[in-house]
């Protein structure tokens, strides 16, 4: 299974080894033919230095690390 890589901005860095990343995505609605934008928040595991609040980062899908963490922080 290929691993998904998403880009988003850091919303929260208050936990020790976790950052919350907000990923925005937009698509054309099939029936309404309008551009719809959706944002989703992902918890990502950080092993090294943590990114600052508001930075654009890449996250990669991995096997579950905890109950909510299924993503790994890659780079800024």
mmCIF file of the N, C-alpha and C atoms, coordinates in Angstrom:
data_MODEL
# 
_entry.id   MODEL 
# 
loop_
_atom_site.group_PDB 
_atom_site.id 
_atom_site.type_symbol 
_atom_site.label_atom_id 
_atom_site.label_alt_id 
_atom_site.label_comp_id 
_atom_site.label_asym_id 
_atom_site.label_entity_id 
_atom_site.label_seq_id 
_atom_site.pdbx_PDB_ins_code 
_atom_site.Cartn_x 
_atom_site.Cartn_y 
_atom_site.Cartn_z 
_atom_site.occupancy 
_atom_site.B_iso_or_equiv 
_atom_site.pdbx_formal_charge 
_atom_site.auth_seq_id 
_atom_site.auth_comp_id 
_atom_site.auth_asym_id 
_atom_site.auth_atom_id 
_atom_site.pdbx_PDB_model_num 
ATOM 1   N N  . UNK A 1 1  ? 0.832   -1.179 0.000  1.00 0.00 ? 1  UNK A N  1 
ATOM 2   C CA . UNK A 1 1  ? 0.000   0.000  0.000  1.00 0.00 ? 1  UNK A CA 1 
ATOM 3   C C  . UNK A 1 1  ? 0.880   1.247  0.000  1.00 0.00 ? 1  UNK A C  1 
ATOM 4   N N  . UNK A 1 2  ? 0.657   2.164  -0.933 1.00 0.00 ? 2  UNK A N  1 
ATOM 5   C CA . UNK A 1 2  ? 1.478   3.369  -0.949 1.00 0.00 ? 2  UNK A CA 1 
ATOM 6   C C  . UNK A 1 2  ? 1.147   4.279  0.225  1.00 0.00 ? 2  UNK A C  1 
ATOM 7   N N  . UNK A 1 3  ? 2.157   4.951  0.726  1.00 0.00 ? 3  UNK A N  1 
ATOM 8   C CA . UNK A 1 3  ? 1.970   5.858  1.858  1.00 0.00 ? 3  UNK A CA 1 
ATOM 9   C C  . UNK A 1 3  ? 1.601   7.239  1.337  1.00 0.00 ? 3  UNK A C  1 
ATOM 10  N N  . UNK A 1 4  ? 0.533   7.792  1.902  1.00 0.00 ? 4  UNK A N  1 
ATOM 11  C CA . UNK A 1 4  ? 0.111   9.127  1.491  1.00 0.00 ? 4  UNK A CA 1 
ATOM 12  C C  . UNK A 1 4  ? 1.004   10.174 2.143  1.00 0.00 ? 4  UNK A C  1 
ATOM 13  N N  . UNK A 1 5  ? 1.307   11.225 1.410  1.00 0.00 ? 5  UNK A N  1 
ATOM 14  C CA . UNK A 1 5  ? 2.054   12.355 1.931  1.00 0.00 ? 5  UNK A CA 1 
ATOM 15  C C  . UNK A 1 5  ? 1.189   13.586 1.727  1.00 0.00 ? 5  UNK A C  1 
ATOM 16  N N  . UNK A 1 6  ? 0.920   14.318 2.823  1.00 0.00 ? 6  UNK A N  1 
ATOM 17  C CA . UNK A 1 6  ? 0.082   15.501 2.774  1.00 0.00 ? 6  UNK A CA 1 
ATOM 18  C C  . UNK A 1 6  ? 0.876   16.714 3.239  1.00 0.00 ? 6  UNK A C  1 
ATOM 19  N N  . UNK A 1 7  ? 0.452   17.897 2.779  1.00 0.00 ? 7  UNK A N  1 
ATOM 20  C CA . UNK A 1 7  ? 1.055   19.150 3.229  1.00 0.00 ? 7  UNK A CA 1 
ATOM 21  C C  . UNK A 1 7  ? 0.008   19.962 3.959  1.00 0.00 ? 7  UNK A C  1 
ATOM 22  N N  . UNK A 1 8  ? 0.412   20.593 5.046  1.00 0.00 ? 8  UNK A N  1 
ATOM 23  C CA . UNK A 1 8  ? -0.506  21.412 5.819  1.00 0.00 ? 8  UNK A CA 1 
ATOM 24  C C  . UNK A 1 8  ? 0.255   22.335 6.748  1.00 0.00 ? 8  UNK A C  1 
ATOM 25  N N  . UNK A 1 9  ? -0.475  23.076 7.553  1.00 0.00 ? 9  UNK A N  1 
ATOM 26  C CA . UNK A 1 9  ? 0.160   24.013 8.474  1.00 0.00 ? 9  UNK A CA 1 
ATOM 27  C C  . UNK A 1 9  ? -0.058  23.536 9.914  1.00 0.00 ? 9  UNK A C  1 
ATOM 28  N N  . UNK A 1 10 ? 0.931   23.815 10.768 1.00 0.00 ? 10 UNK A N  1 
ATOM 29  C CA . UNK A 1 10 ? 0.884   23.395 12.163 1.00 0.00 ? 10 UNK A CA 1 
ATOM 30  C C  . UNK A 1 10 ? -0.083  24.305 12.915 1.00 0.00 ? 10 UNK A C  1 
ATOM 31  N N  . UNK A 1 11 ? -1.067  23.691 13.578 1.00 0.00 ? 11 UNK A N  1 
ATOM 32  C CA . UNK A 1 11 ? -2.078  24.423 14.328 1.00 0.00 ? 11 UNK A CA 1 
ATOM 33  C C  . UNK A 1 11 ? -1.759  24.406 15.816 1.00 0.00 ? 11 UNK A C  1 
ATOM 34  N N  . UNK A 1 12 ? -1.215  23.298 16.314 1.00 0.00 ? 12 UNK A N  1 
ATOM 35  C CA . UNK A 1 12 ? -0.912  23.168 17.736 1.00 0.00 ? 12 UNK A CA 1 
ATOM 36  C C  . UNK A 1 12 ? 0.377   22.380 17.918 1.00 0.00 ? 12 UNK A C  1 
ATOM 37  N N  . UNK A 1 13 ? 1.211   22.839 18.852 1.00 0.00 ? 13 UNK A N  1 
ATOM 38  C CA . UNK A 1 13 ? 2.446   22.117 19.184 1.00 0.00 ? 13 UNK A CA 1 
ATOM 39  C C  . UNK A 1 13 ? 2.602   21.996 20.699 1.00 0.00 ? 13 UNK A C  1 
ATOM 40  N N  . UNK A 1 14 ? 1.486   21.884 21.414 1.00 0.00 ? 14 UNK A N  1 
ATOM 41  C CA . UNK A 1 14 ? 1.506   21.892 22.878 1.00 0.00 ? 14 UNK A CA 1 
ATOM 42  C C  . UNK A 1 14 ? 1.898   20.542 23.479 1.00 0.00 ? 14 UNK A C  1 
ATOM 43  N N  . UNK A 1 15 ? 1.670   19.440 22.772 1.00 0.00 ? 15 UNK A N  1 
ATOM 44  C CA . UNK A 1 15 ? 2.040   18.132 23.308 1.00 0.00 ? 15 UNK A CA 1 
ATOM 45  C C  . UNK A 1 15 ? 3.533   17.885 23.118 1.00 0.00 ? 15 UNK A C  1 
ATOM 46  N N  . UNK A 1 16 ? 4.077   16.897 23.834 1.00 0.00 ? 16 UNK A N  1 
ATOM 47  C CA . UNK A 1 16 ? 5.518   16.685 23.828 1.00 0.00 ? 16 UNK A CA 1 
ATOM 48  C C  . UNK A 1 16 ? 6.048   16.201 22.483 1.00 0.00 ? 16 UNK A C  1 
ATOM 49  N N  . UNK A 1 17 ? 5.506   15.116 21.966 1.00 0.00 ? 17 UNK A N  1 
ATOM 50  C CA . UNK A 1 17 ? 6.022   14.545 20.722 1.00 0.00 ? 17 UNK A CA 1 
ATOM 51  C C  . UNK A 1 17 ? 4.978   14.533 19.617 1.00 0.00 ? 17 UNK A C  1 
ATOM 52  N N  . UNK A 1 18 ? 4.018   15.447 19.699 1.00 0.00 ? 18 UNK A N  1 
ATOM 53  C CA . UNK A 1 18 ? 2.915   15.470 18.739 1.00 0.00 ? 18 UNK A CA 1 
ATOM 54  C C  . UNK A 1 18 ? 2.667   16.895 18.260 1.00 0.00 ? 18 UNK A C  1 
ATOM 55  N N  . UNK A 1 19 ? 2.376   17.032 16.973 1.00 0.00 ? 19 UNK A N  1 
ATOM 56  C CA . UNK A 1 19 ? 1.899   18.299 16.434 1.00 0.00 ? 19 UNK A CA 1 
ATOM 57  C C  . UNK A 1 19 ? 0.571   18.034 15.731 1.00 0.00 ? 19 UNK A C  1 
ATOM 58  N N  . UNK A 1 20 ? -0.309  19.024 15.757 1.00 0.00 ? 20 UNK A N  1 
ATOM 59  C CA . UNK A 1 20 ? -1.583  18.941 15.051 1.00 0.00 ? 20 UNK A CA 1 
ATOM 60  C C  . UNK A 1 20 ? -1.428  19.729 13.758 1.00 0.00 ? 20 UNK A C  1 
ATOM 61  N N  . UNK A 1 21 ? -1.683  19.060 12.626 1.00 0.00 ? 21 UNK A N  1 
ATOM 62  C CA . UNK A 1 21 ? -1.508  19.668 11.311 1.00 0.00 ? 21 UNK A CA 1 
ATOM 63  C C  . UNK A 1 21 ? -2.868  19.798 10.643 1.00 0.00 ? 21 UNK A C  1 
ATOM 64  N N  . UNK A 1 22 ? -3.169  20.992 10.136 1.00 0.00 ? 22 UNK A N  1 
ATOM 65  C CA . UNK A 1 22 ? -4.425  21.243 9.438  1.00 0.00 ? 22 UNK A CA 1 
ATOM 66  C C  . UNK A 1 22 ? -4.155  21.195 7.942  1.00 0.00 ? 22 UNK A C  1 
ATOM 67  N N  . UNK A 1 23 ? -4.855  20.289 7.248  1.00 0.00 ? 23 UNK A N  1 
ATOM 68  C CA . UNK A 1 23 ? -4.687  20.107 5.804  1.00 0.00 ? 23 UNK A CA 1 
ATOM 69  C C  . UNK A 1 23 ? -5.942  20.618 5.109  1.00 0.00 ? 23 UNK A C  1 
ATOM 70  N N  . UNK A 1 24 ? -5.753  21.577 4.197  1.00 0.00 ? 24 UNK A N  1 
ATOM 71  C CA . UNK A 1 24 ? -6.865  22.130 3.423  1.00 0.00 ? 24 UNK A CA 1 
ATOM 72  C C  . UNK A 1 24 ? -6.884  21.480 2.048  1.00 0.00 ? 24 UNK A C  1 
ATOM 73  N N  . UNK A 1 25 ? -8.100  21.169 1.575  1.00 0.00 ? 25 UNK A N  1 
ATOM 74  C CA . UNK A 1 25 ? -8.221  20.572 0.250  1.00 0.00 ? 25 UNK A CA 1 
ATOM 75  C C  . UNK A 1 25 ? -9.475  21.124 -0.403 1.00 0.00 ? 25 UNK A C  1 
ATOM 76  N N  . UNK A 1 26 ? -9.433  21.313 -1.712 1.00 0.00 ? 26 UNK A N  1 
ATOM 77  C CA . UNK A 1 26 ? -10.598 21.825 -2.426 1.00 0.00 ? 26 UNK A CA 1 
ATOM 78  C C  . UNK A 1 26 ? -10.864 20.946 -3.640 1.00 0.00 ? 26 UNK A C  1 
ATOM 79  N N  . UNK A 1 27 ? -12.147 20.802 -3.964 1.00 0.00 ? 27 UNK A N  1 
ATOM 80  C CA . UNK A 1 27 ? -12.538 19.957 -5.078 1.00 0.00 ? 27 UNK A CA 1 
ATOM 81  C C  . UNK A 1 27 ? -13.838 20.475 -5.660 1.00 0.00 ? 27 UNK A C  1 
ATOM 82  N N  . UNK A 1 28 ? -14.160 20.028 -6.868 1.00 0.00 ? 28 UNK A N  1 
ATOM 83  C CA . UNK A 1 28 ? -15.407 20.407 -7.527 1.00 0.00 ? 28 UNK A CA 1 
ATOM 84  C C  . UNK A 1 28 ? -16.516 19.474 -7.067 1.00 0.00 ? 28 UNK A C  1 
ATOM 85  N N  . UNK A 1 29 ? -17.608 20.048 -6.576 1.00 0.00 ? 29 UNK A N  1 
ATOM 86  C CA . UNK A 1 29 ? -18.746 19.251 -6.136 1.00 0.00 ? 29 UNK A CA 1 
ATOM 87  C C  . UNK A 1 29 ? -19.398 18.636 -7.370 1.00 0.00 ? 29 UNK A C  1 
ATOM 88  N N  . UNK A 1 30 ? -19.699 17.320 -7.341 1.00 0.00 ? 30 UNK A N  1 
ATOM 89  C CA . UNK A 1 30 ? -20.206 16.660 -8.549 1.00 0.00 ? 30 UNK A CA 1 
ATOM 90  C C  . UNK A 1 30 ? -21.581 17.160 -9.007 1.00 0.00 ? 30 UNK A C  1 
ATOM 91  N N  . UNK A 1 31 ? -22.446 17.517 -8.060 1.00 0.00 ? 31 UNK A N  1 
ATOM 92  C CA . UNK A 1 31 ? -23.782 17.938 -8.449 1.00 0.00 ? 31 UNK A CA 1 
ATOM 93  C C  . UNK A 1 31 ? -23.906 19.457 -8.579 1.00 0.00 ? 31 UNK A C  1 
ATOM 94  N N  . UNK A 1 32 ? -23.344 20.174 -7.635 1.00 0.00 ? 32 UNK A N  1 
ATOM 95  C CA . UNK A 1 32 ? -23.492 21.627 -7.621 1.00 0.00 ? 32 UNK A CA 1 
ATOM 96  C C  . UNK A 1 32 ? -22.533 22.347 -8.552 1.00 0.00 ? 32 UNK A C  1 
ATOM 97  N N  . UNK A 1 33 ? -21.465 21.663 -8.983 1.00 0.00 ? 33 UNK A N  1 
ATOM 98  C CA . UNK A 1 33 ? -20.443 22.229 -9.865 1.00 0.00 ? 33 UNK A CA 1 
ATOM 99  C C  . UNK A 1 33 ? -19.809 23.477 -9.255 1.00 0.00 ? 33 UNK A C  1 
ATOM 100 N N  . UNK A 1 34 ? -19.610 23.461 -7.949 1.00 0.00 ? 34 UNK A N  1 
ATOM 101 C CA . UNK A 1 34 ? -18.945 24.553 -7.257 1.00 0.00 ? 34 UNK A CA 1 
ATOM 102 C C  . UNK A 1 34 ? -17.674 24.026 -6.616 1.00 0.00 ? 34 UNK A C  1 
ATOM 103 N N  . UNK A 1 35 ? -16.718 24.919 -6.380 1.00 0.00 ? 35 UNK A N  1 
ATOM 104 C CA . UNK A 1 35 ? -15.505 24.546 -5.672 1.00 0.00 ? 35 UNK A CA 1 
ATOM 105 C C  . UNK A 1 35 ? -15.815 24.522 -4.175 1.00 0.00 ? 35 UNK A C  1 
ATOM 106 N N  . UNK A 1 36 ? -15.586 23.371 -3.553 1.00 0.00 ? 36 UNK A N  1 
ATOM 107 C CA . UNK A 1 36 ? -15.840 23.188 -2.125 1.00 0.00 ? 36 UNK A CA 1 
ATOM 108 C C  . UNK A 1 36 ? -14.495 22.996 -1.450 1.00 0.00 ? 36 UNK A C  1 
ATOM 109 N N  . UNK A 1 37 ? -14.265 23.725 -0.348 1.00 0.00 ? 37 UNK A N  1 
ATOM 110 C CA . UNK A 1 37 ? -13.010 23.563 0.387  1.00 0.00 ? 37 UNK A CA 1 
ATOM 111 C C  . UNK A 1 37 ? -13.285 22.913 1.734  1.00 0.00 ? 37 UNK A C  1 
ATOM 112 N N  . UNK A 1 38 ? -12.451 21.948 2.081  1.00 0.00 ? 38 UNK A N  1 
ATOM 113 C CA . UNK A 1 38 ? -12.588 21.180 3.313  1.00 0.00 ? 38 UNK A CA 1 
ATOM 114 C C  . UNK A 1 38 ? -11.240 21.201 4.021  1.00 0.00 ? 38 UNK A C  1 
ATOM 115 N N  . UNK A 1 39 ? -11.257 21.347 5.348  1.00 0.00 ? 39 UNK A N  1 
ATOM 116 C CA . UNK A 1 39 ? -10.029 21.253 6.123  1.00 0.00 ? 39 UNK A CA 1 
ATOM 117 C C  . UNK A 1 39 ? -10.180 20.124 7.135  1.00 0.00 ? 39 UNK A C  1 
ATOM 118 N N  . UNK A 1 40 ? -9.076  19.431 7.383  1.00 0.00 ? 40 UNK A N  1 
ATOM 119 C CA . UNK A 1 40 ? -9.073  18.322 8.315  1.00 0.00 ? 40 UNK A CA 1 
ATOM 120 C C  . UNK A 1 40 ? -7.813  18.396 9.156  1.00 0.00 ? 40 UNK A C  1 
ATOM 121 N N  . UNK A 1 41 ? -7.920  17.992 10.429 1.00 0.00 ? 41 UNK A N  1 
ATOM 122 C CA . UNK A 1 41 ? -6.791  18.048 11.351 1.00 0.00 ? 41 UNK A CA 1 
ATOM 123 C C  . UNK A 1 41 ? -6.241  16.643 11.589 1.00 0.00 ? 41 UNK A C  1 
ATOM 124 N N  . UNK A 1 42 ? -4.922  16.512 11.524 1.00 0.00 ? 42 UNK A N  1 
ATOM 125 C CA . UNK A 1 42 ? -4.253  15.240 11.752 1.00 0.00 ? 42 UNK A CA 1 
ATOM 126 C C  . UNK A 1 42 ? -3.240  15.396 12.876 1.00 0.00 ? 42 UNK A C  1 
ATOM 127 N N  . UNK A 1 43 ? -3.134  14.371 13.733 1.00 0.00 ? 43 UNK A N  1 
ATOM 128 C CA . UNK A 1 43 ? -2.099  14.328 14.764 1.00 0.00 ? 43 UNK A CA 1 
ATOM 129 C C  . UNK A 1 43 ? -0.892  13.610 14.184 1.00 0.00 ? 43 UNK A C  1 
ATOM 130 N N  . UNK A 1 44 ? 0.275   14.267 14.231 1.00 0.00 ? 44 UNK A N  1 
ATOM 131 C CA . UNK A 1 44 ? 1.486   13.695 13.656 1.00 0.00 ? 44 UNK A CA 1 
ATOM 132 C C  . UNK A 1 44 ? 2.557   13.545 14.726 1.00 0.00 ? 44 UNK A C  1 
ATOM 133 N N  . UNK A 1 45 ? 3.289   12.436 14.670 1.00 0.00 ? 45 UNK A N  1 
ATOM 134 C CA . UNK A 1 45 ? 4.357   12.146 15.626 1.00 0.00 ? 45 UNK A CA 1 
ATOM 135 C C  . UNK A 1 45 ? 5.633   12.871 15.205 1.00 0.00 ? 45 UNK A C  1 
ATOM 136 N N  . UNK A 1 46 ? 6.305   13.492 16.177 1.00 0.00 ? 46 UNK A N  1 
ATOM 137 C CA . UNK A 1 46 ? 7.568   14.192 15.933 1.00 0.00 ? 46 UNK A CA 1 
ATOM 138 C C  . UNK A 1 46 ? 8.633   13.559 16.803 1.00 0.00 ? 46 UNK A C  1 
ATOM 139 N N  . UNK A 1 47 ? 9.735   13.108 16.190 1.00 0.00 ? 47 UNK A N  1 
ATOM 140 C CA . UNK A 1 47 ? 10.793  12.485 16.983 1.00 0.00 ? 47 UNK A CA 1 
ATOM 141 C C  . UNK A 1 47 ? 11.950  13.449 17.236 1.00 0.00 ? 47 UNK A C  1 
ATOM 142 N N  . UNK A 1 48 ? 12.238  14.348 16.309 1.00 0.00 ? 48 UNK A N  1 
ATOM 143 C CA . UNK A 1 48 ? 13.348  15.288 16.480 1.00 0.00 ? 48 UNK A CA 1 
ATOM 144 C C  . UNK A 1 48 ? 12.856  16.639 16.960 1.00 0.00 ? 48 UNK A C  1 
ATOM 145 N N  . UNK A 1 49 ? 13.321  17.700 16.298 1.00 0.00 ? 49 UNK A N  1 
ATOM 146 C CA . UNK A 1 49 ? 12.912  19.053 16.682 1.00 0.00 ? 49 UNK A CA 1 
ATOM 147 C C  . UNK A 1 49 ? 11.515  19.336 16.157 1.00 0.00 ? 49 UNK A C  1 
ATOM 148 N N  . UNK A 1 50 ? 10.723  20.014 16.978 1.00 0.00 ? 50 UNK A N  1 
ATOM 149 C CA . UNK A 1 50 ? 9.336   20.288 16.619 1.00 0.00 ? 50 UNK A CA 1 
ATOM 150 C C  . UNK A 1 50 ? 9.251   21.531 15.749 1.00 0.00 ? 50 UNK A C  1 
ATOM 151 N N  . UNK A 1 51 ? 8.351   21.519 14.765 1.00 0.00 ? 51 UNK A N  1 
ATOM 152 C CA . UNK A 1 51 ? 8.154   22.713 13.954 1.00 0.00 ? 51 UNK A CA 1 
ATOM 153 C C  . UNK A 1 51 ? 7.393   23.781 14.743 1.00 0.00 ? 51 UNK A C  1 
ATOM 154 N N  . UNK A 1 52 ? 7.572   25.030 14.343 1.00 0.00 ? 52 UNK A N  1 
ATOM 155 C CA . UNK A 1 52 ? 6.903   26.129 15.027 1.00 0.00 ? 52 UNK A CA 1 
ATOM 156 C C  . UNK A 1 52 ? 5.456   26.234 14.574 1.00 0.00 ? 52 UNK A C  1 
ATOM 157 N N  . UNK A 1 53 ? 4.690   26.969 15.336 1.00 0.00 ? 53 UNK A N  1 
ATOM 158 C CA . UNK A 1 53 ? 3.275   27.180 15.043 1.00 0.00 ? 53 UNK A CA 1 
ATOM 159 C C  . UNK A 1 53 ? 3.136   27.946 13.728 1.00 0.00 ? 53 UNK A C  1 
ATOM 160 N N  . UNK A 1 54 ? 2.270   27.472 12.827 1.00 0.00 ? 54 UNK A N  1 
ATOM 161 C CA . UNK A 1 54 ? 2.010   28.158 11.568 1.00 0.00 ? 54 UNK A CA 1 
ATOM 162 C C  . UNK A 1 54 ? 2.914   27.755 10.419 1.00 0.00 ? 54 UNK A C  1 
ATOM 163 N N  . UNK A 1 55 ? 3.901   26.903 10.633 1.00 0.00 ? 55 UNK A N  1 
ATOM 164 C CA . UNK A 1 55 ? 4.799   26.488 9.549  1.00 0.00 ? 55 UNK A CA 1 
ATOM 165 C C  . UNK A 1 55 ? 4.116   25.475 8.641  1.00 0.00 ? 55 UNK A C  1 
ATOM 166 N N  . UNK A 1 56 ? 4.477   25.499 7.360  1.00 0.00 ? 56 UNK A N  1 
ATOM 167 C CA . UNK A 1 56 ? 3.992   24.515 6.401  1.00 0.00 ? 56 UNK A CA 1 
ATOM 168 C C  . UNK A 1 56 ? 4.868   23.268 6.517  1.00 0.00 ? 56 UNK A C  1 
ATOM 169 N N  . UNK A 1 57 ? 4.242   22.102 6.726  1.00 0.00 ? 57 UNK A N  1 
ATOM 170 C CA . UNK A 1 57 ? 4.989   20.864 6.934  1.00 0.00 ? 57 UNK A CA 1 
ATOM 171 C C  . UNK A 1 57 ? 4.428   19.752 6.054  1.00 0.00 ? 57 UNK A C  1 
ATOM 172 N N  . UNK A 1 58 ? 5.230   18.688 5.911  1.00 0.00 ? 58 UNK A N  1 
ATOM 173 C CA . UNK A 1 58 ? 4.805   17.467 5.220  1.00 0.00 ? 58 UNK A CA 1 
ATOM 174 C C  . UNK A 1 58 ? 4.621   16.384 6.256  1.00 0.00 ? 58 UNK A C  1 
ATOM 175 N N  . UNK A 1 59 ? 3.534   15.600 6.115  1.00 0.00 ? 59 UNK A N  1 
ATOM 176 C CA . UNK A 1 59 ? 3.312   14.463 6.997  1.00 0.00 ? 59 UNK A CA 1 
ATOM 177 C C  . UNK A 1 59 ? 3.075   13.220 6.143  1.00 0.00 ? 59 UNK A C  1 
ATOM 178 N N  . UNK A 1 60 ? 3.463   12.060 6.676  1.00 0.00 ? 60 UNK A N  1 
ATOM 179 C CA . UNK A 1 60 ? 3.351   10.807 5.935  1.00 0.00 ? 60 UNK A CA 1 
ATOM 180 C C  . UNK A 1 60 ? 2.548   9.806  6.751  1.00 0.00 ? 60 UNK A C  1 
ATOM 181 N N  . UNK A 1 61 ? 1.690   9.056  6.081  1.00 0.00 ? 61 UNK A N  1 
ATOM 182 C CA . UNK A 1 61 ? 0.868   8.048  6.731  1.00 0.00 ? 61 UNK A CA 1 
ATOM 183 C C  . UNK A 1 61 ? 1.718   6.832  7.099  1.00 0.00 ? 61 UNK A C  1 
ATOM 184 N N  . UNK A 1 62 ? 1.582   6.370  8.359  1.00 0.00 ? 62 UNK A N  1 
ATOM 185 C CA . UNK A 1 62 ? 2.333   5.206  8.837  1.00 0.00 ? 62 UNK A CA 1 
ATOM 186 C C  . UNK A 1 62 ? 1.395   4.299  9.622  1.00 0.00 ? 62 UNK A C  1 
ATOM 187 N N  . UNK A 1 63 ? 1.930   3.199  10.120 1.00 0.00 ? 63 UNK A N  1 
ATOM 188 C CA . UNK A 1 63 ? 1.157   2.306  10.986 1.00 0.00 ? 63 UNK A CA 1 
ATOM 189 C C  . UNK A 1 63 ? 0.814   3.052  12.272 1.00 0.00 ? 63 UNK A C  1 
ATOM 190 N N  . UNK A 1 64 ? -0.298  2.722  12.930 1.00 0.00 ? 64 UNK A N  1 
ATOM 191 C CA . UNK A 1 64 ? -0.704  3.468  14.125 1.00 0.00 ? 64 UNK A CA 1 
ATOM 192 C C  . UNK A 1 64 ? 0.366   3.479  15.215 1.00 0.00 ? 64 UNK A C  1 
ATOM 193 N N  . UNK A 1 65 ? 0.640   4.687  15.717 1.00 0.00 ? 65 UNK A N  1 
ATOM 194 C CA . UNK A 1 65 ? 1.603   4.872  16.798 1.00 0.00 ? 65 UNK A CA 1 
ATOM 195 C C  . UNK A 1 65 ? 0.869   4.905  18.134 1.00 0.00 ? 65 UNK A C  1 
ATOM 196 N N  . UNK A 1 66 ? -0.299  5.515  18.158 1.00 0.00 ? 66 UNK A N  1 
ATOM 197 C CA . UNK A 1 66 ? -1.152  5.545  19.337 1.00 0.00 ? 66 UNK A CA 1 
ATOM 198 C C  . UNK A 1 66 ? -2.605  5.569  18.850 1.00 0.00 ? 66 UNK A C  1 
ATOM 199 N N  . UNK A 1 67 ? -3.532  5.886  19.750 1.00 0.00 ? 67 UNK A N  1 
ATOM 200 C CA . UNK A 1 67 ? -4.947  5.868  19.378 1.00 0.00 ? 67 UNK A CA 1 
ATOM 201 C C  . UNK A 1 67 ? -5.269  6.916  18.320 1.00 0.00 ? 67 UNK A C  1 
ATOM 202 N N  . UNK A 1 68 ? -4.642  8.072  18.387 1.00 0.00 ? 68 UNK A N  1 
ATOM 203 C CA . UNK A 1 68 ? -4.953  9.148  17.439 1.00 0.00 ? 68 UNK A CA 1 
ATOM 204 C C  . UNK A 1 68 ? -3.845  9.411  16.432 1.00 0.00 ? 68 UNK A C  1 
ATOM 205 N N  . UNK A 1 69 ? -2.625  8.950  16.703 1.00 0.00 ? 69 UNK A N  1 
ATOM 206 C CA . UNK A 1 69 ? -1.505  9.259  15.811 1.00 0.00 ? 69 UNK A CA 1 
ATOM 207 C C  . UNK A 1 69 ? -1.288  8.149  14.783 1.00 0.00 ? 69 UNK A C  1 
ATOM 208 N N  . UNK A 1 70 ? -1.545  8.491  13.534 1.00 0.00 ? 70 UNK A N  1 
ATOM 209 C CA . UNK A 1 70 ? -1.295  7.576  12.428 1.00 0.00 ? 70 UNK A CA 1 
ATOM 210 C C  . UNK A 1 70 ? -0.472  8.255  11.340 1.00 0.00 ? 70 UNK A C  1 
ATOM 211 N N  . UNK A 1 71 ? 0.120   9.402  11.679 1.00 0.00 ? 71 UNK A N  1 
ATOM 212 C CA . UNK A 1 71 ? 0.909   10.202 10.742 1.00 0.00 ? 71 UNK A CA 1 
ATOM 213 C C  . UNK A 1 71 ? 2.264   10.524 11.363 1.00 0.00 ? 71 UNK A C  1 
ATOM 214 N N  . UNK A 1 72 ? 3.274   10.691 10.512 1.00 0.00 ? 72 UNK A N  1 
ATOM 215 C CA . UNK A 1 72 ? 4.634   10.968 10.940 1.00 0.00 ? 72 UNK A CA 1 
ATOM 216 C C  . UNK A 1 72 ? 5.092   12.273 10.295 1.00 0.00 ? 72 UNK A C  1 
ATOM 217 N N  . UNK A 1 73 ? 5.656   13.167 11.107 1.00 0.00 ? 73 UNK A N  1 
ATOM 218 C CA . UNK A 1 73 ? 6.171   14.436 10.609 1.00 0.00 ? 73 UNK A CA 1 
ATOM 219 C C  . UNK A 1 73 ? 7.421   14.185 9.782  1.00 0.00 ? 73 UNK A C  1 
ATOM 220 N N  . UNK A 1 74 ? 7.472   14.728 8.538  1.00 0.00 ? 74 UNK A N  1 
ATOM 221 C CA . UNK A 1 74 ? 8.638   14.530 7.676  1.00 0.00 ? 74 UNK A CA 1 
ATOM 222 C C  . UNK A 1 74 ? 9.577   15.729 7.720  1.00 0.00 ? 74 UNK A C  1 
ATOM 223 N N  . UNK A 1 75 ? 9.149   16.848 7.149  1.00 0.00 ? 75 UNK A N  1 
ATOM 224 C CA . UNK A 1 75 ? 10.018  18.038 7.150  1.00 0.00 ? 75 UNK A CA 1 
ATOM 225 C C  . UNK A 1 75 ? 9.189   19.295 6.931  1.00 0.00 ? 75 UNK A C  1 
ATOM 226 N N  . UNK A 1 76 ? 9.872   20.432 7.088  1.00 0.00 ? 76 UNK A N  1 
ATOM 227 C CA . UNK A 1 76 ? 9.214   21.739 6.948  1.00 0.00 ? 76 UNK A CA 1 
ATOM 228 C C  . UNK A 1 76 ? 9.245   22.153 5.509  1.00 0.00 ? 76 UNK A C  1 
# 
